[in-house]
């Protein structure tokens, strides 16, 4: 699905996609939608094709603003934090991340945000500092429902924020009061699909922006009442852009998106294929009553008719329509240079602060049954060829990659770039046995080696590293192409698990 949608990105930037008005018939306005950003400034650099990054998002927003229609930029769901209760050691870095993100969102001229449950769980004083740091409107902070009235192009827009768990009647009252002074009404929700559908069923609502789903993939628009529910994945992996054509007041919108047609078409194709196969089997078996068989044939005909209708125009040219596209933000997506610079400055500030804050933090002490760490250099005397191979492998320079980015003390990164992180006798954010536990060393895979180093004849080490050890770091978020068997074949080489090649 993402590959297909990426093809539409260029068409959208030019203001059209298949079946969509082009040229002089520009949209009334565009909605740029982001859901559940979760304080995500940038993806882990170890993934093959990281989706997201606030610098990539900023570049796309600026491109949209250069297009043929005014842009309304809305965010719903957890915006600044991904955890409700932060560990004490993470509070400072998380707040610094949130502060930088607020500054960037201010630069991107976000119209409004609806903070999610994790945002609202932060200490009120810290949240208020962030709230006052920019002019971006935070919705529904003091009441169940909050309304922002604004103009976009020739239209009046009512943006209604619904506090998580808000009573439907309170939101309906806010919509009702605002709709008399608005041409289009949008409700921002943080909650379940049922919550979004309940808000969409409120009379006068045209669009619902839904955060709180924690879905990796974006969801095409779906209808709730007369409203259309919109979603845009999470962690800024992409954004949903909706071209809105409003030509008649108090008329419902019809979804004419290629995205939606493709999704519905795929679903219908599967249903048609499954039912056709079943009917063929029933006909051969002769065990299904004729009336029941005829009813299933009629159902199949209706499905085929619905499938065929997807390619036909659904509304007259003067009707209200929406055209939604999800724009992914892959590694090759352009970056906004100003935001990228701000992020690099932010990384250095966090790095310097953590260097001081965790300078005295030591690893847990060794217990009576624990084995200490000695560092990879201690292995080199007996395992010279393996050590030489390791030094030129990505594991052997893992710490250097962080140092180049000013992230060697970043709590989100350091644990997978050192050996024995937070283990008894191992390493911490700053403590790494005078540098011998930097990088993903021998003991990361083979276990702490102090006992083996002291008496290699009597004490062995773990030779065959299990998958469970690797996936601590090589997980979906940090290593999307990880395959244990394939990676193991690359690691088990002559001199490191295999007999060395002799001249």
Steps between C-alpha positions, in 0.01 A plus 500: 500500500777747590677445167176567315431814699851631447427508127218742569721747685614680186145520368382649826776760507386610156143529624336200337459125498295269282136607498576826679433848361819664377619828355284798591270291721724523808386362837314730737772410750734220598514324833839366601435238768748345746400254771688375807832671435613382848786748534676332209766728359669247275516124438783277608784533251556123495187420300534439128231748406386701800154641463453837657705778649375845586745652249345293219151586621593870503622484140172340388291757685692785339448340157127474564484866600649591162209324326176633354293502820530620862613237750354411839752296702344293781648251748309266733604232747818482706703788361794563731544182706485127433477396866254607767733437794860581418786329681677756716820470293307584182306804619758760401568361152128448430422857599783633286366299205152640562631856518683464169195345339277784619742750347497314168121472493482874558721555197278270293195711589293215640139614514404296807593189696298271723742357759449133577481305823876461540550873452234582758653257752815714533541727806273805453781751556725340237210480256409865556859609430483320165156637427612860553818455296314551171179645363373168362145443629462200734138383499280368781746552782249641750170360373353200322473695175678805368447692176740691280329713234723593209482598135665303223475653158138599443368258764436520871633198685399374845765275660360321805726318742347215702684420823578125533194338654285808435124466520343492157234752603767756593668463162165514321416824681833653398448394138147633500604838636789531256333369186278804456814706438690241297488342155698191601534331840792275602514307828835385644481182710744290703344160556368179351332451165171491684578842652573643155187347350286642782636849435456461125132422551443842660285718279705768323840324514677469164834349601643316801875487553576196712804456720556232762498190278874423509468355150819458296312535174272789407131428451311627193205730572191321624156639559334546839159659466551769238856568612828354375749361753866569419817337631872533420702220660724591796838647595494735204562216254292694251207732473154477356418789268137566412404725211159637596259631236213679672245635252169472686433585862334234714565229242690182586843431354566203275833319513650477151852409611706257295629372835150406616403353163808280499436382856131429437578340165752264659254402770222437247735298277579273793133462591406425138779244466411323823127489426553386140715209621239402758215512247699280260562249779135504607385445141728197465402350834125528443455522878373859513133575450413667170344802673810554714724464200299754306520745792880471498511555123292814548740617771794437265329705229455789743867488599604507133265791436648689795850427373419626152346818640828601664635615164197713419458866605322514836389864518417779258767761432337756731484272806712499816792260481816395678815346355726347763853377450749367750850631436774278651826660610777254404874547531523672161227752578634857502582665831438855611854640554397742776323228698785256436745755642280549805491123555880474485527781755246322716700175485812676625315671784349168615837327468681762707228503764499120536879489517479710817177358641619138483870550565480319834256230396659158545369160387339265751758329720591137441299251701639173636403311181576777247793504261672829424583661166856551378458663156593376154872591518539235771386240247753595235793306645344158445256594222718719282335423165147536639594829667653637179184406308276657765684833497408546133139384540207737564482370857860606552433864413145527637595761761680714245178539301341661806798722570483643149138601568549626858280218626735277698327610822148502359279265700315387188819386328790414729367169634537326164843644424689387812561167673327388820269801523344524847618147580689412821860604453422634153447849360270799538438821307850627574676216685662244267824380664717772349363436153546120495122443505423743219373346175308173473783288632572131535310478828183644344458170317701253708417621849717662771848356474693576820491139621605363161780756470634400843494127428424424133583131540234436762235765432336518159288767335178498304600407146165493317314825564121448519252710309361638829831678562503665157142627498556713808643754254422348160126551535241644261558859610879494477581231243214447259685254274629275778491130422676288760616224266620741230682724749658200670643376169668837451647496851626142504805539274853355479680599815170575675314173542653330198856369452723783378612493138861389484734641236 
